[in-house]
Amino acid sequence: MTSVDSSSNESGAGFDTSIFHKATISYEYLHTNSTTHEFVYGAIAELVDNSRDAMANNLHIDFGKLG
């Protein structure tokens, strides 16, 4: 499960995230996008890059066993 906290960015201009606690990405979503990322590390790199583009202060990636 992956979550991104974008409650404030480096410029100090935050936006209200009270409408959602966190964004999540399921295994099925990652599996569906496996055609665009050959390895799981590419998908993780994409998440990190996207969080930087969004100027997020925090990116939390939790790993666990499925099933």
GUBAMAR-658960 format. One record per residue (C-alpha): residue number from 0; x, y, z; residue in one letter. Coordinates in steps of 0.1 Angstrom, whole numbers, padded with zeros to 4 digits. Layout:
BEGIN
+------+-------+-------+-------+------+
| resi |     X |     Y |     Z | resn |
+------+-------+-------+-------+------+
|  NUM |     X |     Y |     Z |    A |
...
+------+-------+-------+-------+------+
This chain:
BEGIN
+------+-------+-------+-------+------+
| resi |     X |     Y |     Z | resn |
+------+-------+-------+-------+------+
|    0 |  0000 |  0000 |  0000 |    M |
|    1 |  0013 |  0034 | -0009 |    T |
|    2 |  0004 |  0068 |  0005 |    S |
|    3 |  0014 |  0103 | -0004 |    V |
|    4 |  0011 |  0132 |  0020 |    D |
|    5 |  0009 |  0165 |  0001 |    S |
|    6 | -0006 |  0186 |  0029 |    S |
|    7 |  0022 |  0212 |  0023 |    S |
|    8 |  0049 |  0216 | -0002 |    N |
|    9 |  0084 |  0232 | -0002 |    E |
|   10 |  0070 |  0266 | -0011 |    S |
|   11 |  0048 |  0265 |  0021 |    G |
|   12 |  0016 |  0267 |  0000 |    A |
|   13 | -0004 |  0238 |  0013 |    G |
|   14 | -0038 |  0225 |  0003 |    F |
|   15 | -0066 |  0210 |  0023 |    D |
|   16 | -0063 |  0172 |  0023 |    T |
|   17 | -0089 |  0167 |  0050 |    S |
|   18 | -0113 |  0151 |  0025 |    I |
|   19 | -0090 |  0121 |  0023 |    F |
|   20 | -0067 |  0104 |  0047 |    H |
|   21 | -0044 |  0090 |  0022 |    K |
|   22 | -0042 |  0077 | -0014 |    A |
|   23 | -0037 |  0040 | -0018 |    T |
|   24 | -0026 |  0019 | -0047 |    I |
|   25 | -0036 | -0018 | -0048 |    S |
|   26 | -0017 | -0048 | -0062 |    Y |
|   27 | -0042 | -0050 | -0090 |    E |
|   28 | -0034 | -0014 | -0101 |    Y |
|   29 |  0003 | -0021 | -0101 |    L |
|   30 | -0003 | -0054 | -0119 |    H |
|   31 | -0024 | -0036 | -0146 |    T |
|   32 |  0004 | -0010 | -0151 |    N |
|   33 |  0031 | -0037 | -0153 |    S |
|   34 |  0030 | -0032 | -0191 |    T |
|   35 |  0045 |  0002 | -0186 |    T |
|   36 |  0070 | -0009 | -0159 |    H |
|   37 |  0091 | -0039 | -0165 |    E |
|   38 |  0102 | -0042 | -0129 |    F |
|   39 |  0086 | -0033 | -0096 |    V |
|   40 |  0115 | -0010 | -0090 |    Y |
|   41 |  0105 |  0011 | -0120 |    G |
|   42 |  0070 |  0015 | -0106 |    A |
|   43 |  0084 |  0025 | -0073 |    I |
|   44 |  0107 |  0050 | -0090 |    A |
|   45 |  0077 |  0064 | -0109 |    E |
|   46 |  0059 |  0069 | -0076 |    L |
|   47 |  0089 |  0087 | -0060 |    V |
|   48 |  0093 |  0109 | -0091 |    D |
|   49 |  0056 |  0118 | -0092 |    N |
|   50 |  0057 |  0127 | -0055 |    S |
|   51 |  0087 |  0150 | -0062 |    R |
|   52 |  0068 |  0166 | -0091 |    D |
|   53 |  0039 |  0172 | -0067 |    A |
|   54 |  0064 |  0187 | -0042 |    M |
|   55 |  0051 |  0163 | -0015 |    A |
|   56 |  0070 |  0164 |  0018 |    N |
|   57 |  0063 |  0128 |  0026 |    N |
|   58 |  0060 |  0095 |  0007 |    L |
|   59 |  0052 |  0064 |  0026 |    H |
|   60 |  0055 |  0030 |  0009 |    I |
|   61 |  0044 |  0000 |  0030 |    D |
|   62 |  0051 | -0035 |  0019 |    F |
|   63 |  0034 | -0066 |  0031 |    G |
|   64 |  0025 | -0101 |  0021 |    K |
|   65 | -0006 | -0106 | -0001 |    L |
|   66 | -0029 | -0135 |  0005 |    G |
+------+-------+-------+-------+------+
